[in-house]
């Protein structure tokens, strides 16, 4: 564990599961261009976008499209670089536009960005284009989502240096919507949500916050006493600008987990279930029908 002198390890192994024959299990199909974590990955019709991220020493500005060849091997197509290295940012696909917001430029950064970038997938030659910055605090580990033509940025945490120059988190409940070229603040979260599954699952006019760290266990004498992250699933209805509780997870709730839409449901992979404890679990989530 980190508090016992352990070191975090980054990996580059690429696994695949054939959802038509899941009983065959996960198979190694190749490697990423470099070891990486804490970037943004988005499913699009051409494949999977892999944006930014980093390791213990540096953050990457590279972006790739991952597709699978006829031989089952991965194909990485280089896309436009980000203007700077970024990790722990949030992103979602709005139509054919990729929106990114927040993040940190270096592993030891003590402030987070509020910059907002957009990549038009039908005009890749234009690269990442600057958009109006988030009016609120710069943040990391927020939850992104898209509903219709709007980009949403929910929660996360801001950073500030302590007396020793180390980053300290402030847990956020504020939430924002970007549409028609401007940001609008929407209803605050019922609780803080840091590192919830992102991009958030959506259904009709609603988005769902799955898991997350609400900050209530910060400062425990021993991280091993951590009780796990939030089990409740929060629902935001964009038509009424209101939050409600949609249900509760029946699996150990992970944070920093990836999400993929599949067959009307959403698949969740890996993540962290307590400080320093990663999980290999994969589960599917069926959302309630939208009203």
C-alpha positions as CSV (number, residue, x, y, z in Angstrom):
1,X,0.0,0.0,0.0
2,X,1.3,3.6,-0.7
3,X,1.2,4.5,3.0
4,X,3.5,1.5,3.7
5,X,6.0,2.5,1.1
6,X,4.4,0.7,-1.9
7,X,4.7,2.3,-5.4
8,X,1.8,2.7,-7.8
9,X,2.4,0.7,-11.0
10,X,1.1,1.7,-14.5
11,X,0.5,-0.9,-17.2
12,X,0.3,-1.0,-21.0
13,X,-1.4,-4.4,-21.5
14,X,-4.5,-4.4,-23.7
15,X,-7.3,-6.9,-22.9
16,X,-10.4,-7.8,-24.9
17,X,-13.6,-9.7,-24.1
18,X,-15.8,-11.1,-26.9
19,X,-19.3,-10.2,-25.6
20,X,-20.8,-12.7,-28.0
21,X,-18.8,-15.4,-26.2
22,X,-17.9,-14.0,-22.7
23,X,-17.4,-17.5,-21.3
24,X,-14.1,-17.5,-23.2
25,X,-12.8,-14.9,-20.8
26,X,-10.5,-11.9,-21.3
27,X,-7.6,-12.3,-23.7
28,X,-4.4,-10.2,-24.1
29,X,-4.4,-8.7,-27.6
30,X,-1.5,-6.2,-27.5
31,X,-0.1,-3.2,-25.8
32,X,-0.9,0.5,-25.5
33,X,1.5,2.9,-27.1
34,X,2.9,3.6,-23.6
35,X,2.0,2.8,-20.0
36,X,-0.9,5.1,-19.1
37,X,-3.6,5.8,-16.6
38,X,-6.1,8.6,-15.7
39,X,-6.8,9.7,-19.2
40,X,-10.2,9.9,-21.0
41,X,-11.5,7.0,-23.0
42,X,-14.7,7.3,-25.1
43,X,-16.5,4.8,-27.3
44,X,-17.3,6.2,-30.8
45,X,-18.5,4.4,-34.0
46,X,-15.0,4.1,-35.3
47,X,-13.5,2.5,-32.1
48,X,-12.3,3.9,-28.8
49,X,-10.7,7.3,-28.3
50,X,-7.7,7.3,-25.9
51,X,-6.9,10.9,-24.8
52,X,-4.1,12.1,-22.5
53,X,-3.4,10.4,-19.2
54,X,0.1,9.7,-17.8
55,X,2.2,7.9,-15.3
56,X,4.2,8.8,-12.2
57,X,6.6,11.2,-14.0
58,X,4.7,12.9,-16.8
59,X,1.3,13.5,-18.4
60,X,0.7,12.9,-22.0
61,X,-0.8,15.2,-24.6
62,X,-1.2,12.4,-27.2
63,X,-4.6,11.2,-28.5
64,X,-5.3,7.9,-30.4
65,X,-8.1,6.1,-32.0
66,X,-8.0,2.4,-31.1
67,X,-9.7,0.0,-33.5
68,X,-9.4,-3.7,-34.0
69,X,-8.1,-5.2,-37.3
70,X,-9.5,-8.3,-39.1
71,X,-6.8,-10.3,-37.4
72,X,-8.0,-9.2,-33.9
73,X,-4.9,-7.1,-33.3
74,X,-5.1,-3.5,-32.1
75,X,-4.6,-0.6,-34.5
76,X,-3.7,2.8,-33.0
77,X,-4.3,5.8,-35.3
78,X,-2.6,9.0,-34.1
79,X,-4.9,12.0,-33.6
80,X,-4.2,15.7,-32.9
81,X,-2.2,16.3,-29.7
82,X,-3.7,18.1,-26.8
83,X,-2.3,21.6,-26.3
84,X,-0.6,20.3,-23.1
85,X,-0.2,17.1,-21.2
86,X,-3.4,16.3,-19.2
87,X,-4.6,13.7,-16.8
88,X,-7.6,13.4,-14.4
89,X,-9.6,15.5,-16.8
90,X,-13.2,14.6,-17.9
91,X,-14.7,14.2,-21.3
92,X,-17.8,13.2,-23.2
93,X,-19.0,13.0,-26.8
94,X,-21.7,15.5,-27.8
95,X,-22.8,14.5,-31.3
96,X,-19.5,14.3,-33.2
97,X,-17.7,16.7,-30.9
98,X,-15.4,15.5,-28.1
99,X,-15.5,17.9,-25.1
100,X,-12.8,17.9,-22.4
101,X,-12.6,20.0,-19.3
102,X,-10.4,20.2,-16.2
103,X,-7.4,18.0,-15.3
104,X,-3.8,18.6,-14.2
105,X,-0.7,19.1,-16.4
106,X,1.8,17.4,-14.1
107,X,1.6,14.6,-11.6
108,X,2.6,17.0,-8.8
109,X,0.3,19.9,-9.8
110,X,-1.2,21.8,-6.9
111,X,-3.9,23.5,-9.0
112,X,-6.3,22.1,-11.5
113,X,-7.3,23.5,-14.8
114,X,-10.7,25.0,-15.8
115,X,-9.8,24.9,-19.5
116,X,-12.3,23.5,-22.0
117,X,-11.3,21.9,-25.3
118,X,-13.3,20.5,-28.2
119,X,-12.3,18.1,-31.0
120,X,-14.5,17.8,-34.1
121,X,-14.4,14.2,-35.2
122,X,-15.5,15.3,-38.7
123,X,-12.8,18.0,-39.0
124,X,-9.8,16.4,-37.3
125,X,-7.4,18.7,-39.1
126,X,-8.6,21.6,-36.9
127,X,-7.2,19.8,-33.8
128,X,-8.3,20.7,-30.3
129,X,-10.1,24.0,-30.3
130,X,-10.3,26.2,-27.2
131,X,-13.8,26.7,-25.8
132,X,-15.2,29.0,-23.1
133,X,-13.5,28.0,-19.8
134,X,-15.5,26.6,-17.0
135,X,-16.6,29.6,-14.8
136,X,-16.2,27.5,-11.6
137,X,-13.1,26.2,-9.9
138,X,-10.6,24.2,-11.9
139,X,-11.1,20.5,-11.1
140,X,-10.0,16.9,-11.5
141,X,-11.9,13.7,-11.4
142,X,-15.3,15.3,-12.3
143,X,-18.0,13.3,-14.0
144,X,-18.7,14.3,-17.6
145,X,-21.9,13.4,-19.6
146,X,-23.8,14.4,-22.6
147,X,-27.6,14.8,-23.1
148,X,-28.8,15.8,-26.5
149,X,-26.7,18.8,-27.5
150,X,-25.3,19.6,-24.1
151,X,-22.1,18.8,-22.2
152,X,-22.3,18.3,-18.5
153,X,-19.6,18.5,-15.9
154,X,-20.5,17.3,-12.4
155,X,-18.7,17.5,-9.1
156,X,-15.0,16.5,-8.9
157,X,-12.5,18.3,-6.6
158,X,-10.4,21.4,-6.8
159,X,-6.7,21.5,-5.6
160,X,-4.7,24.0,-3.6
161,X,-1.2,23.7,-2.1
162,X,-0.8,23.1,1.7
163,X,1.9,24.6,3.8
164,X,4.4,22.0,2.5
165,X,3.4,22.6,-1.2
166,X,1.4,19.3,-1.4
167,X,-1.9,19.3,-3.2
168,X,-5.0,19.3,-1.0
169,X,-8.5,18.4,-2.3
170,X,-11.7,20.4,-1.9
171,X,-14.7,18.2,-2.7
172,X,-17.2,19.8,-4.9
173,X,-21.0,19.5,-5.3
174,X,-21.4,22.2,-8.0
175,X,-22.5,21.1,-11.5
176,X,-22.4,22.7,-14.9
177,X,-24.0,22.5,-18.3
178,X,-22.4,23.7,-21.5
179,X,-24.8,24.4,-24.4
180,X,-25.1,26.9,-27.3
181,X,-21.6,28.2,-26.5
182,X,-22.1,29.1,-22.8
183,X,-21.9,27.5,-19.4
184,X,-24.9,27.4,-17.0
185,X,-24.7,26.3,-13.4
186,X,-27.3,23.7,-12.6
187,X,-28.6,22.1,-9.4
188,X,-25.8,21.1,-6.9
189,X,-25.2,17.5,-6.2
190,X,-26.9,16.1,-3.1
191,X,-23.4,14.9,-2.1
192,X,-19.9,15.4,-3.4
193,X,-18.9,13.0,-6.1
194,X,-15.2,12.6,-7.0
195,X,-14.0,10.0,-9.5
196,X,-17.5,8.6,-10.2
197,X,-17.9,6.6,-13.4
198,X,-17.3,8.8,-16.3
199,X,-18.7,9.5,-18.8
200,X,-21.9,9.1,-16.8
201,X,-24.5,6.7,-18.1
202,X,-27.5,8.5,-19.6
203,X,-31.1,7.6,-20.3
204,X,-33.4,10.0,-22.1
205,X,-33.1,13.4,-20.3
206,X,-31.3,11.9,-17.2
207,X,-27.7,11.2,-16.3
208,X,-26.6,8.9,-13.5
209,X,-23.8,9.3,-11.0
210,X,-22.5,5.9,-10.1
211,X,-20.3,5.6,-7.0
212,X,-17.8,8.3,-6.2
213,X,-15.9,9.6,-3.2
214,X,-17.9,12.0,-1.1
215,X,-15.0,13.0,1.1
216,X,-16.6,12.0,4.3
217,X,-13.8,9.5,5.1
218,X,-10.9,11.9,4.5
219,X,-8.6,12.0,7.5
220,X,-9.1,8.4,8.8
221,X,-6.3,7.4,11.1
222,X,-5.7,4.4,8.9
223,X,-6.7,4.1,5.2
224,X,-7.3,0.4,6.0
225,X,-10.3,1.5,8.0
226,X,-12.0,2.9,4.9
227,X,-15.5,1.5,4.5
228,X,-15.6,1.8,0.7
229,X,-17.1,4.4,-1.6
230,X,-20.7,5.6,-2.2
231,X,-23.2,2.9,-3.1
232,X,-26.1,5.2,-4.0
233,X,-26.8,5.9,-7.7
234,X,-27.8,9.5,-8.2
235,X,-30.1,10.6,-11.0
236,X,-30.1,14.1,-12.5
237,X,-33.2,15.0,-14.6
238,X,-32.2,17.7,-17.0
239,X,-35.8,18.5,-17.8
240,X,-36.6,19.5,-14.2
241,X,-33.0,20.4,-13.1
242,X,-33.4,18.1,-10.0
243,X,-31.5,15.3,-8.3
244,X,-32.9,12.1,-6.8
245,X,-31.7,8.7,-5.7
246,X,-32.2,6.1,-8.4
247,X,-31.0,3.0,-6.4
248,X,-28.0,1.4,-4.8
249,X,-25.2,-0.7,-6.2
250,X,-25.1,-4.4,-5.1
251,X,-21.4,-4.7,-5.8
252,X,-18.5,-3.0,-4.1
253,X,-18.7,0.5,-5.6
254,X,-15.6,1.4,-7.7
255,X,-14.2,4.8,-8.4
256,X,-12.0,5.8,-11.4
257,X,-13.8,3.2,-13.4
258,X,-14.3,3.0,-17.2
259,X,-17.8,2.9,-18.7
260,X,-19.0,1.4,-22.0
261,X,-22.6,1.4,-23.4
262,X,-23.7,-2.1,-24.5
263,X,-26.9,-3.6,-25.5
264,X,-29.0,-1.0,-23.8
265,X,-27.1,-1.3,-20.5
266,X,-23.7,0.0,-19.3
267,X,-20.6,-2.0,-18.6
268,X,-18.1,-0.9,-15.8
269,X,-14.5,-2.2,-15.6
270,X,-12.0,-2.3,-12.8
271,X,-11.4,0.8,-10.7
272,X,-10.6,1.3,-7.0
273,X,-12.9,0.0,-4.2
274,X,-10.9,1.4,-1.3
275,X,-7.7,3.5,-1.1
276,X,-4.9,1.5,-2.7
277,X,-7.2,-1.4,-3.5
278,X,-7.9,-2.1,-7.2
279,X,-10.5,-4.5,-8.5
280,X,-10.6,-6.7,-11.6
281,X,-14.4,-6.8,-11.4
282,X,-16.7,-6.1,-14.4
283,X,-20.4,-5.5,-14.0
284,X,-23.3,-4.3,-16.0
285,X,-25.9,-1.7,-14.9
286,X,-29.4,-1.5,-16.1
287,X,-30.9,2.0,-15.8
288,X,-34.6,2.7,-15.0
289,X,-36.7,3.7,-17.9
290,X,-36.8,7.5,-18.5
291,X,-40.1,9.2,-17.9
